[in-house]
Amino acid sequence: MVVEKESLEVYKKYWNRLKKITVIWMIAWTVPAIFLQLPANSLKHIEIMGGIPLHWFMAAFVSIVLGISLIFLYAYVMERTDREILGKY
């Protein structure tokens, strides 16, 4: 029974940390993905590739690069969390 109680405590600690990290990461992606695109509107008059506005490409590029970077950082943070709380190496 003691092992189960300790296991339950570890489980709760892990999932609380997981939820916290995930919420922070979602905010870290959502806020820049929305607000970093606002200045890109000033590039609207520049056209590339046969008339497609540059601001459209800039906004998409920023969101994609930021999203991919956050994926790798999230994996790194979660690996550290796994090692710290679950003791997996």
DSSP file (Angstrom, degrees, kcal/mol; ACC not computed):
  #  RESIDUE AA STRUCTURE BP1 BP2  ACC     N-H-->O    O-->H-N    N-H-->O    O-->H-N    TCO  KAPPA ALPHA  PHI   PSI    X-CA   Y-CA   Z-CA
    1    1 A M     >        0   0    0      0, 0.0     4,-1.9     0, 0.0     5,-0.1   0.000 360.0 360.0 360.0 -35.4    0.0    0.0    0.0
    2    2 A V  H  >  +     0   0    0      1,-0.2     4,-2.4     2,-0.2     5,-0.2   0.895 360.0  52.4 -65.8 -39.6    2.9    2.4    0.8
    3    3 A V  H  > S+     0   0    0      1,-0.2     4,-2.5     2,-0.2    -1,-0.2   0.907 109.1  49.8 -62.9 -42.3    4.4    1.8   -2.7
    4    4 A E  H  > S+     0   0    0      2,-0.2     4,-2.3     1,-0.2    -1,-0.2   0.879 109.9  50.9 -64.5 -38.2    1.0    2.7   -4.3
    5    5 A K  H  X S+     0   0    0     -4,-1.9     4,-1.9     2,-0.2    -2,-0.2   0.915 112.5  45.7 -67.0 -43.1    0.8    5.8   -2.3
    6    6 A E  H  X S+     0   0    0     -4,-2.4     4,-2.2     2,-0.2    -2,-0.2   0.899 112.6  51.6 -65.4 -40.0    4.3    7.0   -3.3
    7    7 A S  H  X S+     0   0    0     -4,-2.5     4,-2.4     1,-0.2    -2,-0.2   0.888 108.4  51.1 -63.5 -39.9    3.5    6.1   -6.9
    8    8 A L  H  X S+     0   0    0     -4,-2.3     4,-2.5     2,-0.2    -1,-0.2   0.880 108.7  51.5 -65.6 -38.6    0.3    8.1   -6.8
    9    9 A E  H  X S+     0   0    0     -4,-1.9     4,-2.5     2,-0.2    -2,-0.2   0.914 111.0  47.5 -63.5 -43.4    2.2   11.1   -5.4
   10   10 A V  H  X S+     0   0    0     -4,-2.2     4,-2.7     2,-0.2    -2,-0.2   0.918 111.6  51.6 -63.4 -43.3    4.8   10.9   -8.2
   11   11 A Y  H  X S+     0   0    0     -4,-2.4     4,-2.6     2,-0.2     5,-0.2   0.929 111.5  46.2 -58.6 -48.1    2.0   10.5  -10.8
   12   12 A K  H  X S+     0   0    0     -4,-2.5     4,-2.3     1,-0.2     5,-0.2   0.914 113.3  49.0 -63.3 -43.3    0.2   13.6   -9.4
   13   13 A K  H  X S+     0   0    0     -4,-2.5     4,-2.1     2,-0.2    -2,-0.2   0.916 112.6  48.7 -62.3 -43.1    3.5   15.6   -9.4
   14   14 A Y  H  X S+     0   0    0     -4,-2.7     4,-2.6     1,-0.2    -2,-0.2   0.943 113.5  45.0 -63.0 -49.2    4.3   14.6  -12.9
   15   15 A W  H  X S+     0   0    0     -4,-2.6     4,-2.4     1,-0.2    -1,-0.2   0.846 111.2  52.9 -69.9 -33.0    0.9   15.4  -14.4
   16   16 A N  H  X S+     0   0    0     -4,-2.3     4,-2.0    -5,-0.2    -1,-0.2   0.924 112.9  45.0 -64.0 -43.0    0.7   18.8  -12.6
   17   17 A R  H  X S+     0   0    0     -4,-2.1     4,-2.7    -5,-0.2     5,-0.2   0.902 111.8  53.2 -65.6 -41.1    4.1   19.7  -14.0
   18   18 A L  H  X S+     0   0    0     -4,-2.6     4,-2.4     1,-0.2    -2,-0.2   0.920 109.7  47.2 -60.9 -45.6    3.1   18.4  -17.4
   19   19 A K  H  X S+     0   0    0     -4,-2.4     4,-2.3     2,-0.2    -1,-0.2   0.912 112.8  49.6 -62.8 -42.7    0.0   20.6  -17.5
   20   20 A K  H  X S+     0   0    0     -4,-2.0     4,-2.2     2,-0.2    -2,-0.2   0.931 112.7  46.0 -62.4 -47.1    1.9   23.6  -16.4
   21   21 A I  H  X S+     0   0    0     -4,-2.7     4,-2.4     1,-0.2    -1,-0.2   0.906 112.7  51.0 -63.0 -42.2    4.6   23.2  -19.0
   22   22 A T  H  X S+     0   0    0     -4,-2.4     4,-2.3    -5,-0.2    -1,-0.2   0.902 110.1  48.3 -65.5 -41.9    2.0   22.6  -21.7
   23   23 A V  H  X S+     0   0    0     -4,-2.3     4,-2.2     2,-0.2     5,-0.2   0.922 112.2  49.4 -64.2 -43.5    0.0   25.7  -20.9
   24   24 A I  H  X S+     0   0    0     -4,-2.2     4,-2.6     1,-0.2    -2,-0.2   0.913 112.0  49.1 -61.3 -42.2    3.2   27.8  -20.8
   25   25 A W  H  X S+     0   0    0     -4,-2.4     4,-1.4     2,-0.2    -2,-0.2   0.888 108.9  51.8 -67.2 -39.0    4.2   26.4  -24.2
   26   26 A M  H  X S+     0   0    0     -4,-2.3     4,-2.7     2,-0.2    -1,-0.2   0.907 113.3  44.8 -64.2 -40.7    0.8   27.0  -25.8
   27   27 A I  H  X S+     0   0    0     -4,-2.2     4,-2.2     1,-0.2    -2,-0.2   0.904 109.3  56.7 -67.0 -40.7    1.0   30.7  -24.6
   28   28 A A  H  < S+     0   0    0     -4,-2.6    -1,-0.2    -5,-0.2    -2,-0.2   0.761 116.1  36.8 -64.1 -24.3    4.6   31.0  -25.8
   29   29 A W  H  X S+     0   0    0     -4,-1.4     4,-1.9    -3,-0.2    -2,-0.2   0.852 116.5  50.2 -92.1 -41.1    3.5   29.9  -29.3
   30   30 A T  H  X S+     0   0    0     -4,-2.7     4,-1.6    -5,-0.2     5,-0.3   0.923 107.0  51.6 -67.2 -46.9    0.1   31.7  -29.5
   31   31 A V  H  X S+     0   0    0     -4,-2.2     4,-2.9     1,-0.2     3,-0.4   0.953 116.4  37.7 -61.3 -52.9    1.1   35.1  -28.4
   32   32 A P  H  > S+     0   0    0      0, 0.0     4,-2.3     0, 0.0     5,-0.3   0.881 111.4  60.4 -66.7 -34.2    4.1   35.6  -30.8
   33   33 A A  H  < S+     0   0    0     -4,-1.9    -2,-0.2     1,-0.2    -3,-0.2   0.817 117.2  32.2 -62.3 -28.6    2.2   33.8  -33.6
   34   34 A I  H >< S+     0   0    0     -4,-1.6     3,-0.6    -3,-0.4     4,-0.3   0.900 125.6  38.3 -90.5 -50.8   -0.5   36.4  -33.5
   35   35 A F  H >< S+     0   0    0     -4,-2.9     3,-0.6    -5,-0.3    -2,-0.2   0.721 107.1  61.0 -83.3 -21.4    1.4   39.6  -32.5
   36   36 A L  T 3< S+     0   0    0     -4,-2.3     4,-0.3    -5,-0.3    -1,-0.2   0.670  99.7  60.3 -75.4 -14.3    4.6   39.1  -34.5
   37   37 A Q  T <  S+     0   0    0     -3,-0.6     4,-0.4    -5,-0.3     3,-0.4   0.661  85.2  77.3 -85.6 -16.0    2.5   39.2  -37.6
   38   38 A L  S X  S+     0   0    0     -3,-0.6     3,-1.3    -4,-0.3     4,-0.2   0.916  93.4  48.1 -62.9 -44.3    1.1   42.6  -37.1
   39   39 A P  G >  S+     0   0    0      0, 0.0     3,-1.6     0, 0.0    -1,-0.2   0.741  96.5  74.6 -68.3 -18.7    4.3   44.5  -38.2
   40   40 A A  G >  S+     0   0    0     -3,-0.4     3,-1.8    -4,-0.3    -2,-0.2   0.713  77.3  77.1 -65.3 -18.4    4.4   42.3  -41.3
   41   41 A N  G X  S+     0   0    0     -3,-1.3     3,-1.6    -4,-0.4    -1,-0.3   0.770  80.1  68.7 -62.9 -25.5    1.5   44.3  -42.7
   42   42 A S  G <  S+     0   0    0     -3,-1.6     3,-0.4     1,-0.3    -1,-0.3   0.656  93.3  59.4 -68.7 -13.0    4.0   47.2  -43.5
   43   43 A L  G X  S+     0   0    0     -3,-1.8     3,-1.5    -4,-0.2    11,-0.6   0.246  72.5 108.5 -94.6  11.6    5.5   44.9  -46.2
   44   44 A K  T <  S+     0   0    0     -3,-1.6    -1,-0.2     1,-0.3    10,-0.1   0.809  70.5  58.2 -61.2 -32.2    2.2   44.6  -48.0
   45   45 A H  T 3  S+     0   0    0     -3,-0.4     2,-0.5    -4,-0.2    -1,-0.3   0.638  87.9  87.2 -77.3 -12.6    3.3   46.7  -50.9
   46   46 A I    <   -     0   0    0     -3,-1.5     8,-3.1     2,-0.0     2,-0.4  -0.774  64.2-165.1 -89.2 125.8    6.3   44.4  -51.7
   47   47 A E  E     +A   53   0A   0     -2,-0.5     2,-0.3     6,-0.2     3,-0.1  -0.899   9.8 177.9-115.7 142.0    5.3   41.5  -54.1
   48   48 A I  E  >  +A   52   0A   0      4,-2.8     4,-2.2    -2,-0.4     3,-0.2  -0.884  57.9  27.0-132.5 164.8    7.2   38.4  -54.8
   49   49 A M  T  4 S-     0   0    0     -2,-0.3    -1,-0.2     1,-0.2     3,-0.0   0.886 136.1 -37.8  51.0  50.3    6.6   35.3  -56.9
   50   50 A G  T  4 S-     0   0    0      1,-0.2    -1,-0.2    -3,-0.1    -2,-0.0   0.811 125.6 -33.5  77.5  30.5    4.3   36.9  -59.5
   51   51 A G  T  4 S+     0   0    0      1,-0.3    -2,-0.2    -3,-0.2    -1,-0.2   0.519  88.8 139.5 108.6   6.2    2.3   39.2  -57.2
   52   52 A I  E  <  -A   48   0A   0     -4,-2.2    -4,-2.8     1,-0.1    -1,-0.3  -0.723  58.9-111.3 -83.4 128.9    2.0   37.4  -53.9
   53   53 A P  E >>  -A   47   0A   0      0, 0.0     4,-0.9     0, 0.0     3,-0.8  -0.316  14.2-136.6 -64.0 138.1    2.5   40.0  -51.0
   54   54 A L  H 3> S+     0   0    0     -8,-3.1     4,-2.5   -11,-0.6     3,-0.2   0.822  99.3  66.5 -63.5 -33.0    5.7   39.6  -49.0
   55   55 A H  H 3> S+     0   0    0    -12,-0.5     4,-2.2    -9,-0.3    -1,-0.2   0.828  95.9  56.7 -62.6 -29.6    3.8   40.1  -45.7
   56   56 A W  H <> S+     0   0    0     -3,-0.8     4,-1.9     2,-0.2    -1,-0.2   0.928 110.3  43.5 -65.6 -44.5    1.9   36.9  -46.2
   57   57 A F  H  X S+     0   0    0     -4,-0.9     4,-2.7    -3,-0.2    -2,-0.2   0.897 112.7  52.4 -67.1 -40.7    5.2   34.9  -46.5
   58   58 A M  H  X S+     0   0    0     -4,-2.5     4,-2.3     2,-0.2     5,-0.2   0.920 110.2  47.8 -62.8 -44.1    6.8   36.7  -43.5
   59   59 A A  H  X S+     0   0    0     -4,-2.2     4,-1.8     1,-0.2    -1,-0.2   0.920 114.9  45.4 -64.1 -43.8    3.9   36.0  -41.2
   60   60 A A  H  X S+     0   0    0     -4,-1.9     4,-2.3    -5,-0.2    -2,-0.2   0.911 112.2  51.9 -66.2 -41.8    3.8   32.3  -42.2
   61   61 A F  H  X S+     0   0    0     -4,-2.7     4,-2.7     1,-0.2     5,-0.3   0.914 108.8  49.7 -62.7 -44.6    7.5   31.9  -41.9
   62   62 A V  H  X S+     0   0    0     -4,-2.3     4,-2.4     1,-0.2     5,-0.2   0.923 112.4  47.8 -61.2 -44.4    7.7   33.4  -38.4
   63   63 A S  H  X S+     0   0    0     -4,-1.8     4,-2.3    -5,-0.2    -1,-0.2   0.902 114.1  46.1 -64.5 -41.5    4.9   31.1  -37.2
   64   64 A I  H  X S+     0   0    0     -4,-2.3     4,-2.5     2,-0.2     5,-0.2   0.940 114.4  45.9 -68.7 -47.5    6.4   28.0  -38.6
   65   65 A V  H  X S+     0   0    0     -4,-2.7     4,-2.3     1,-0.2    -2,-0.2   0.920 115.2  47.6 -62.9 -43.3   10.0   28.7  -37.4
   66   66 A L  H  X S+     0   0    0     -4,-2.4     4,-2.4    -5,-0.3    -1,-0.2   0.914 111.9  50.4 -63.3 -42.8    8.7   29.6  -33.9
   67   67 A G  H  X S+     0   0    0     -4,-2.3     4,-1.6    -5,-0.2    -2,-0.2   0.914 111.7  46.4 -62.5 -44.1    6.5   26.5  -33.8
   68   68 A I  H  X S+     0   0    0     -4,-2.5     4,-1.8     2,-0.2    -1,-0.2   0.908 112.2  51.0 -66.1 -41.6    9.3   24.1  -34.8
   69   69 A S  H  X S+     0   0    0     -4,-2.3     4,-2.2    -5,-0.2    -2,-0.2   0.914 109.7  50.3 -61.1 -42.6   11.7   25.7  -32.3
   70   70 A L  H  X S+     0   0    0     -4,-2.4     4,-2.6     1,-0.2    -1,-0.2   0.823 104.8  58.2 -67.1 -30.6    9.2   25.3  -29.5
   71   71 A I  H  X S+     0   0    0     -4,-1.6     4,-2.1     2,-0.2    -1,-0.2   0.942 109.7  43.3 -62.3 -46.6    8.7   21.7  -30.4
   72   72 A F  H  X S+     0   0    0     -4,-1.8     4,-2.0     2,-0.2    -2,-0.2   0.895 115.2  48.6 -67.8 -39.5   12.4   20.9  -29.9
   73   73 A L  H  X S+     0   0    0     -4,-2.2     4,-2.6     2,-0.2    -1,-0.2   0.890 110.1  52.4 -65.9 -38.7   12.5   23.0  -26.7
   74   74 A Y  H  X S+     0   0    0     -4,-2.6     4,-2.7     2,-0.2     5,-0.2   0.914 108.6  50.3 -62.5 -43.5    9.4   21.3  -25.4
   75   75 A A  H  X S+     0   0    0     -4,-2.1     4,-2.0     2,-0.2    -1,-0.2   0.901 111.6  48.8 -61.7 -40.7   11.0   17.9  -26.0
   76   76 A Y  H  X S+     0   0    0     -4,-2.0     4,-2.0     2,-0.2    -2,-0.2   0.935 112.9  46.3 -64.5 -47.0   14.1   19.0  -24.1
   77   77 A V  H  X S+     0   0    0     -4,-2.6     4,-2.1     1,-0.2    -2,-0.2   0.897 113.4  49.3 -64.3 -40.5   12.1   20.3  -21.1
   78   78 A M  H  X S+     0   0    0     -4,-2.7     4,-2.7     2,-0.2    -1,-0.2   0.861 108.0  53.9 -69.5 -34.1   10.0   17.2  -21.0
   79   79 A E  H  X S+     0   0    0     -4,-2.0     4,-2.3    -5,-0.2    -1,-0.2   0.924 109.9  47.6 -64.1 -42.2   13.0   15.0  -21.1
   80   80 A R  H  X S+     0   0    0     -4,-2.0     4,-2.4     2,-0.2    -2,-0.2   0.895 111.9  50.6 -63.6 -39.3   14.5   16.8  -18.1
   81   81 A T  H  X>S+     0   0    0     -4,-2.1     4,-2.9     2,-0.2     5,-0.6   0.910 109.1  51.1 -64.8 -42.9   11.2   16.6  -16.3
   82   82 A D  I  X>S+     0   0    0     -4,-2.7     4,-1.4     1,-0.2     6,-1.1   0.928 112.9  45.6 -59.5 -45.1   11.0   12.8  -17.0
   83   83 A R  I  <5S+     0   0    0     -4,-2.3     4,-0.4     4,-0.2    -2,-0.2   0.899 116.5  45.4 -65.7 -39.8   14.5   12.4  -15.6
   84   84 A E  I  <5S+     0   0    0     -4,-2.4    -2,-0.2    -5,-0.2    -1,-0.2   0.945 127.4  23.1 -70.2 -49.0   13.8   14.5  -12.6
   85   85 A I  I  <5S+     0   0    0     -4,-2.9    -3,-0.2    -5,-0.2    -2,-0.2   0.911 133.3  32.5 -89.4 -45.6   10.5   13.2  -11.5
   86   86 A L  I  <<S-     0   0    0     -4,-1.4    -3,-0.2    -5,-0.6    -2,-0.1   0.665  95.3-130.9 -89.7 -16.5   10.3    9.7  -13.0
   87   87 A G      < +     0   0    0     -5,-1.0     2,-0.4    -4,-0.4    -4,-0.2   0.752  50.9 153.4  74.7  23.9   14.0    8.9  -12.7
   88   88 A K              0   0    0     -6,-1.1    -1,-0.2     1,-0.1    -2,-0.1  -0.714 360.0 360.0 -89.6 136.4   14.2    7.7  -16.3
   89   89 A Y              0   0    0     -2,-0.4    -1,-0.1    -7,-0.0    -6,-0.1   0.349 360.0 360.0-123.4 360.0   17.6    8.0  -18.0
